[in-house]
Amino acid sequence: MRTTVGIIGAGPAGLLLARLLHRAGVDCVVLEARDRAYVERRQRAGMLEQGSVDVLQECGAGDRLEQEGLIHSGFELRFEGRSHRVDLPSLTGGRTVTIYPQTEIVRDLIALQLTDGPPLLFGARVVAVEKADSAQPVVRFDLDGREQTLECDYVAGCDGSYGASRRALPADGVRLHTRTYPYSWLGVLADVAPSSDELVLAAHERGFALHSMRSPAVSRLYLQVPNGTDPKAWSDEAVWDELDVRLAAGSWRLDRGPVLAKSVTTMRSQVIEPMRHGRLLLAGDAAHIVPPSGAKGLNLALADVVTMARAFTHWHMSGSTALLDRYSENCLRRVWQAVYFSHEMTTLLHRAPDADAYDRRIQLTRLRRLTRPTAAAAEMAENYAGMPIV
């Protein structure tokens, strides 16, 4: 097989890149190791910045998003038994965020791809990316029990932190920055309508808690737990009881319902520098991971591929590699800003295992600054709503 851009991974980043390239007249092929059913039911983040919403609408994937997305103009910070609302439009010049599950974004993009897009091969497990530093890289993959090759001008690695793209990087050619936090999130998906119209982030002395939603009928909730926690060790009743304690504020009450799923997420940050090696360009989790406290992972991945698509389109139209040569530099400015914000939100809201009364007083002082009209509050809102994708 032969194409201009070989895309590894059919998550939101790979699929959006394929859509943008197709609309720009750039040939591409998408290789996905899993089958379609698996890809369309992977549960991931669901908060979209306005820039992400705009990109999805512009590329034709915004119909259901516009109908079913939940627009949020703020969120709540809870601590010391009180709730403090952060109004995004007043602090950001009118920006909002939208709740729309990543599973639905993937379904929308797959439907477009299969209807009028370039080839999308499910069950194509990439074995290796070879000759990335040459003029004609090769992607080797297994499909239907037979090894095949895809020759490309460029390869876009959108296959996560454990994918073949990461393995293709030379050990002496990249630098990995990493930070693992001393706590995790126990997440539950519950068949109950959300108890709040907006997200609630609680910094309780027993640990962080988050009230979120996937739809008007399904809630998504999280508890800070120690690293290594087995989700099976928490009964449904114990989860609800602890959420009640940590989210409590005034007369507000948390509605309970059947728990559909439980999982534990490790809190970590990771950044690969540079995000390009030869003709292999990385995007999304293949290049960087941020803790979910700032809800930046999905939005960063979409911003990466918008930048990448513009660079490929510029090269395709003019023959100039100027934008491709600056791809890593352009992306990393945004990435590190998101890493910084995610780190700040993580340390602001969570209780460290060795925290004492002094640490708690500092945490509460930081939180109180964000409930007043300060520059710190405006900066938090700006980062939460997200930078425009330019």
C-alpha positions as CSV (number, residue, x, y, z in Angstrom):
1,M,0.0,0.0,0.0
2,R,1.1,3.6,-0.6
3,T,-0.2,6.9,0.7
4,T,0.9,10.4,1.6
5,V,0.3,10.3,5.3
6,G,0.0,7.1,7.3
7,I,-2.1,7.6,10.4
8,I,-1.7,5.2,13.3
9,G,-4.6,5.1,15.7
10,A,-8.3,5.8,15.2
11,G,-9.0,7.7,18.4
12,P,-10.3,11.3,18.1
13,A,-6.8,12.6,17.1
14,G,-6.2,10.2,14.3
15,L,-9.8,10.4,13.0
16,L,-9.9,14.2,13.1
17,L,-6.5,14.4,11.3
18,A,-7.8,12.1,8.6
19,R,-10.9,14.2,8.2
20,L,-8.9,17.5,7.9
21,L,-6.5,16.0,5.4
22,H,-9.3,14.5,3.3
23,R,-10.9,17.9,3.1
24,A,-7.6,19.5,2.1
25,G,-7.0,16.9,-0.7
26,V,-4.1,15.1,1.1
27,D,-4.2,11.3,0.8
28,C,-4.0,9.3,4.0
29,V,-4.8,5.9,5.5
30,V,-5.8,5.2,9.1
31,L,-4.6,2.0,10.8
32,E,-6.4,0.9,14.0
33,A,-5.4,-2.2,16.0
34,R,-8.9,-2.7,17.6
35,D,-12.2,-3.5,15.9
36,R,-14.8,-0.8,15.4
37,A,-17.0,-1.9,18.3
38,Y,-14.1,-1.6,20.8
39,V,-13.1,1.8,19.5
40,E,-16.6,3.2,19.7
41,R,-17.1,2.2,23.3
42,R,-13.8,3.3,24.8
43,Q,-14.7,5.6,27.7
44,R,-12.6,8.7,27.9
45,A,-12.8,12.4,28.7
46,G,-15.8,14.5,27.7
47,M,-15.1,18.2,28.2
48,L,-14.5,20.3,25.1
49,E,-13.0,23.7,24.9
50,Q,-14.7,26.2,22.5
51,G,-11.8,25.8,20.0
52,S,-12.3,22.0,19.9
53,V,-16.1,22.5,19.3
54,D,-15.4,24.9,16.5
55,V,-13.0,22.5,14.8
56,L,-15.4,19.6,14.9
57,Q,-18.2,21.7,13.6
58,E,-16.1,23.1,10.7
59,C,-15.1,19.6,9.6
60,G,-18.7,18.4,9.5
61,A,-18.7,16.4,12.7
62,G,-20.8,18.9,14.7
63,D,-24.5,17.9,14.1
64,R,-25.0,15.6,17.1
65,L,-22.5,17.7,19.2
66,E,-24.7,20.8,18.6
67,Q,-27.9,18.9,19.5
68,E,-26.7,16.8,22.4
69,G,-23.7,18.7,23.8
70,L,-24.2,20.3,27.2
71,I,-22.9,23.9,27.3
72,H,-21.3,24.9,30.6
73,S,-20.7,28.6,31.5
74,G,-19.0,27.8,34.8
75,F,-18.1,25.3,37.4
76,E,-18.1,25.0,41.2
77,L,-15.2,24.9,43.6
78,R,-16.1,23.4,47.0
79,F,-14.1,23.5,50.2
80,E,-14.9,24.0,53.9
81,G,-18.4,22.9,53.3
82,R,-19.2,25.8,50.9
83,S,-19.7,26.1,47.2
84,H,-18.1,28.9,45.1
85,R,-19.1,29.2,41.4
86,V,-16.6,30.3,38.8
87,D,-18.3,32.1,36.0
88,L,-16.4,31.5,32.8
89,P,-17.9,34.1,30.4
90,S,-17.3,37.0,32.8
91,L,-13.7,36.0,33.3
92,T,-12.8,35.0,29.8
93,G,-14.6,37.4,27.5
94,G,-17.5,35.1,26.8
95,R,-16.0,31.6,26.4
96,T,-17.7,28.4,27.6
97,V,-17.0,24.7,27.5
98,T,-19.1,21.8,26.3
99,I,-19.7,18.4,27.8
100,Y,-19.8,15.8,25.0
101,P,-18.4,12.2,25.5
102,Q,-15.3,11.2,23.6
103,T,-17.1,8.0,22.6
104,E,-19.6,10.1,20.7
105,I,-16.9,12.2,19.0
106,V,-15.3,9.0,17.8
107,R,-18.6,7.6,16.5
108,D,-19.3,10.8,14.6
109,L,-15.9,10.9,13.0
110,I,-15.9,7.1,12.1
111,A,-19.3,7.6,10.4
112,L,-17.9,10.4,8.3
113,Q,-14.8,8.5,7.5
114,L,-16.6,5.4,6.3
115,T,-19.1,7.4,4.3
116,D,-16.8,9.6,2.3
117,G,-13.3,9.6,3.8
118,P,-10.0,7.9,3.1
119,P,-9.4,4.2,4.1
120,L,-9.9,3.3,7.7
121,L,-8.6,-0.3,8.5
122,F,-9.8,-1.8,11.8
123,G,-7.9,-4.8,13.2
124,A,-4.7,-3.5,11.6
125,R,-2.1,-3.9,14.4
126,V,1.0,-1.9,13.7
127,V,4.2,-4.0,14.3
128,A,6.8,-1.3,13.5
129,V,7.5,2.1,12.0
130,E,10.7,1.9,10.0
131,K,12.9,4.4,8.1
132,A,11.3,7.3,9.9
133,D,14.4,9.4,9.2
134,S,14.3,8.7,5.5
135,A,12.3,10.2,2.6
136,Q,10.0,7.1,2.6
137,P,9.0,5.7,6.0
138,V,7.3,2.3,6.1
139,V,4.6,1.1,8.5
140,R,4.4,-2.6,9.0
141,F,1.1,-4.0,10.3
142,D,-0.8,-7.3,10.7
143,L,-4.2,-7.5,9.1
144,D,-6.2,-10.7,8.9
145,G,-3.2,-12.8,9.9
146,R,-1.0,-11.4,7.2
147,E,1.8,-8.8,7.6
148,Q,1.5,-5.9,5.2
149,T,3.4,-2.7,4.6
150,L,2.2,0.9,4.1
151,E,4.7,3.2,2.4
152,C,4.2,6.9,3.2
153,D,5.7,10.3,2.8
154,Y,5.0,11.0,6.5
155,V,3.7,9.0,9.5
156,A,1.3,10.5,12.1
157,G,1.6,8.7,15.4
158,C,-1.8,9.0,17.2
159,D,-1.7,5.6,18.9
160,G,-1.1,6.5,22.6
161,S,1.8,6.2,25.0
162,Y,2.2,2.5,24.5
163,G,1.9,2.4,20.7
164,A,4.3,1.6,17.9
165,S,5.0,5.3,17.3
166,R,6.6,5.7,20.7
167,R,8.6,2.5,20.2
168,A,10.0,3.9,17.0
169,L,11.6,6.9,18.7
170,P,15.4,6.6,19.0
171,A,16.5,6.4,22.7
172,D,19.1,9.1,22.2
173,G,17.0,11.4,20.1
174,V,14.2,12.4,22.4
175,R,13.7,13.5,26.0
176,L,10.9,12.2,28.2
177,H,9.7,14.5,31.0
178,T,7.5,12.7,33.5
179,R,5.8,13.2,36.9
180,T,3.7,10.6,38.7
181,Y,1.5,11.9,41.5
182,P,1.1,10.1,44.8
183,Y,-2.6,9.4,44.3
184,S,-5.1,8.1,41.8
185,W,-8.8,8.6,40.8
186,L,-11.5,6.0,41.4
187,G,-14.0,6.8,38.7
188,V,-17.6,5.5,38.6
189,L,-20.2,5.8,35.8
190,A,-23.6,5.9,37.3
191,D,-27.1,5.5,35.8
192,V,-28.5,8.5,37.5
193,A,-29.2,12.1,36.3
194,P,-26.5,14.5,37.5
195,S,-27.2,16.3,40.8
196,S,-25.7,19.5,39.5
197,D,-26.0,21.3,36.1
198,E,-22.2,22.0,36.1
199,L,-19.0,20.3,37.2
200,V,-18.3,20.3,40.9
201,L,-14.6,20.1,42.1
202,A,-14.3,19.5,45.8
203,A,-11.0,19.9,47.8
204,H,-12.0,18.1,51.0
205,E,-9.6,17.3,53.9
206,R,-10.2,13.6,53.1
207,G,-9.2,14.0,49.5
208,F,-10.5,15.3,46.2
209,A,-13.9,14.5,44.7
210,L,-15.4,15.4,41.3
211,H,-19.1,15.4,40.2
212,S,-19.4,15.4,36.4
213,M,-21.7,14.0,33.8
214,R,-21.7,12.1,30.5
215,S,-25.3,13.1,29.5
216,P,-28.5,14.5,31.1
217,A,-29.2,10.9,32.4
218,V,-25.7,9.6,33.2
219,S,-23.3,10.8,35.9
220,R,-19.5,10.5,36.1
221,L,-18.0,10.8,39.5
222,Y,-14.4,10.5,40.9
223,L,-12.7,10.1,44.3
224,Q,-9.1,10.6,45.1
225,V,-7.7,7.2,46.3
226,P,-4.2,5.9,47.1
227,N,-2.1,4.6,44.2
228,G,-2.5,0.9,43.7
229,T,-6.2,0.9,44.8
230,D,-8.3,-2.0,43.5
231,P,-11.7,-0.7,42.3
232,K,-13.2,-3.9,43.5
233,A,-12.2,-3.0,47.0
234,W,-14.8,-0.3,47.0
235,S,-18.5,-1.3,47.2
236,D,-21.1,0.8,45.5
237,E,-22.4,2.0,48.8
238,A,-18.9,2.9,50.1
239,V,-18.4,5.0,46.9
240,W,-21.6,6.9,47.4
241,D,-21.0,7.4,51.1
242,E,-17.6,8.9,50.5
243,L,-18.9,11.1,47.7
244,D,-21.6,12.4,50.0
245,V,-19.0,13.4,52.6
246,R,-16.5,15.1,50.2
247,L,-19.1,16.9,48.0
248,A,-21.3,18.1,50.8
249,A,-22.2,21.8,50.7
250,G,-25.2,23.4,52.5
251,S,-28.5,21.8,51.6
252,W,-27.1,20.3,48.3
253,R,-27.7,16.5,48.0
254,L,-26.2,13.9,45.8
255,D,-28.6,11.6,44.0
256,R,-27.6,7.9,43.9
257,G,-28.2,5.3,41.2
258,P,-26.9,2.0,39.8
259,V,-23.1,2.0,39.2
260,L,-22.4,0.9,35.7
261,A,-18.6,0.8,35.8
262,K,-15.6,1.4,38.1
263,S,-12.0,2.1,37.2
264,V,-8.9,3.6,38.7
265,T,-6.8,6.2,36.8
266,T,-3.2,7.0,37.7
267,M,-2.4,10.7,37.9
268,R,0.7,11.4,35.8
269,S,2.2,13.9,33.4
270,Q,4.4,13.0,30.5
271,V,5.9,15.1,27.7
272,I,8.1,13.9,24.8
273,E,10.5,16.5,23.3
274,P,10.6,16.9,20.4
275,M,7.2,15.7,19.0
276,R,8.8,14.9,15.7
277,H,11.5,12.5,14.6
278,G,12.4,12.6,10.9
279,R,9.1,12.0,9.1
280,L,7.3,10.6,12.2
281,L,5.1,13.2,13.9
282,L,3.4,12.5,17.3
283,A,0.1,13.7,18.5
284,G,-2.1,13.3,21.6
285,D,-1.1,10.7,24.2
286,A,1.7,9.5,22.0
287,A,3.4,12.8,22.7
288,H,2.0,13.9,26.1
289,I,-0.2,13.0,29.0
290,V,-1.7,15.3,31.6
291,P,-3.6,14.4,34.8
292,P,-7.3,14.7,34.2
293,S,-7.7,17.5,36.8
294,G,-7.6,20.2,34.1
295,A,-9.6,18.2,31.4
296,K,-6.9,19.0,28.8
297,G,-5.9,15.7,27.3
298,L,-8.6,15.4,24.6
299,N,-8.3,19.1,23.8
300,L,-4.6,19.0,23.4
301,A,-4.8,16.0,21.1
302,L,-7.3,17.8,18.8
303,A,-5.1,21.0,18.8
304,D,-2.1,18.9,17.9
305,V,-3.7,17.5,14.8
306,V,-5.1,20.8,13.7
307,T,-1.6,22.1,13.8
308,M,-0.3,19.0,12.0
309,A,-3.0,19.2,9.3
310,R,-2.2,22.8,8.5
311,A,1.5,21.9,8.2
312,F,0.7,18.9,5.8
313,T,-1.7,21.1,3.8
314,H,0.9,23.8,3.4
315,W,3.5,21.3,2.3
316,H,1.0,19.6,-0.1
317,M,0.1,23.0,-1.7
318,S,3.4,24.7,-1.8
319,G,6.1,22.0,-1.4
320,S,7.5,24.0,1.6
321,T,8.2,22.1,4.8
322,A,8.4,25.3,6.9
323,L,5.3,24.5,9.0
324,L,6.3,20.8,9.4
325,D,9.7,21.9,10.6
326,R,8.1,24.0,13.3
327,Y,5.4,21.5,14.2
328,S,7.0,20.3,17.5
329,E,7.9,23.9,18.6
330,N,4.4,25.2,17.9
331,C,2.7,22.4,19.7
332,L,4.9,22.3,22.7
333,R,4.2,25.9,23.7
334,R,0.5,24.9,24.1
335,V,1.4,21.5,25.7
336,W,3.5,23.0,28.4
337,Q,0.9,25.6,29.3
338,A,-1.6,22.8,29.7
339,V,0.8,20.7,31.7
340,Y,1.4,23.7,34.0
341,F,-2.4,24.3,34.5
342,S,-3.1,20.6,35.1
343,H,-0.3,20.4,37.6
344,E,-1.6,23.5,39.4
345,M,-5.2,22.2,39.5
346,T,-3.9,18.8,40.7
347,T,-1.9,20.1,43.6
348,L,-4.6,22.7,44.4
349,L,-7.4,20.2,44.8
350,H,-5.8,17.0,46.1
351,R,-4.5,16.1,49.6
352,A,-0.9,14.7,49.5
353,P,-0.5,11.5,51.6
354,D,2.0,13.2,53.9
355,A,0.1,16.5,54.1
356,D,-0.2,18.1,57.6
357,A,-2.1,21.0,59.0
358,Y,0.3,23.5,57.5
359,D,-0.2,22.1,54.0
360,R,-4.0,22.2,54.5
361,R,-3.8,25.9,55.5
362,I,-1.8,26.7,52.4
363,Q,-4.2,24.8,50.2
364,L,-7.2,26.7,51.6
365,T,-5.5,30.0,51.2
366,R,-4.8,29.2,47.5
367,L,-8.5,28.2,47.1
368,R,-9.8,31.4,48.7
369,R,-7.8,33.5,46.3
370,L,-9.7,31.9,43.4
371,T,-13.1,32.8,44.8
372,R,-12.4,36.5,44.7
373,P,-12.0,38.8,41.6
374,T,-8.2,38.4,41.4
375,A,-5.8,37.9,38.6
376,A,-5.4,34.3,39.8
377,A,-9.1,33.6,39.4
378,A,-9.0,35.1,35.8
379,E,-5.9,33.0,34.9
380,M,-7.6,29.8,36.2
381,A,-10.8,30.5,34.1
382,E,-8.7,31.4,31.0
383,N,-6.8,28.1,31.2
384,Y,-10.0,26.1,32.1
385,A,-11.8,27.5,29.1
386,G,-8.8,26.9,26.9
387,M,-6.6,28.8,24.5
388,P,-8.0,29.4,21.0
389,I,-6.6,26.9,18.4
390,V,-4.6,29.1,16.0
